[in-house]
């Protein structure tokens, strides 16, 4: 009787132990079995995995793509501008055995490498590259992170620079630079338009010089355009050659003007006698001059 009880107890322990050796591996995970502390090369796929009780230990590794934000890093660019840059990294576990054995915590390790690589990229780049040439910087940053991560069984899918924060003084400088660039482009466009207009006018004047009737047609068209404005005044332009013809004709028909004879040196009038004090007072007040003044 006692023997049967002991055998039943041992059988129950064996059954419980046997069921306890079963593990379930999810679809997004891979299992690494450590037998007596030694990692087995066989990777347990999704499904049910049987382990030897007390001997085996299962460690699960997630193989999904991990989205890791890289904290904001402050640095100085190659052209001596202080900026703050943050980024985001996308990676996944490519070799679960290496990720479980080669590195203690691959998430923390990738984060630290991403921070140091971002600082290095900031120091090697200029401000214009950070603002406008981010694709090349993203590729370089991903390559810098992927180099040490390959030994850990990690594959870097991509790295993106999210935001670049500039000082307020630098923002104003960039705004002034952009405004000056737009003004320069506007002036260049205006100058090109004036140049093309002058060239077209020169071509039109050459055509009108060879065909005088074209000038007359243009004159009539201008008159029609002015008359269509419903104004009471109509301006009729006259050719300059016609005015010159009348001026030349009038100059030939008018008699020559007789210039007055200039007095000779002998006929020059003598200077007037000097004025006395009463004469000066009379002239100043505007009184009529008297021929004979009574003696005082």
Secondary structure, 3 states (H helix, E strand, C coil): CHHHHHHHHHHHHHHHHHHHCEEEECCCEEEEEEECCEEEEEEECCEEEECCCCCEEEEEEECCCEEEEEEEEEEECCCCCEEEEEEEEEEEECCHHHHHHCCCCHHHHHHHHHHHHHHHHHHHCCHHHHHHCHHHHHHHHHHHHHHHHHHHCEEEEEEEEEEEEECHHHHHHHHHHHHHHHHHHHHHHHHHHHHHHHHHHHHHHHHHHHCHHHHHHHHHHHHHHHHCCCCCCCCCCCCHHHHHHHHHHHHHHCCCCCCCCCCCCCCCCCCCCCCCHHHHHHHHHCCCCCCCCCCC
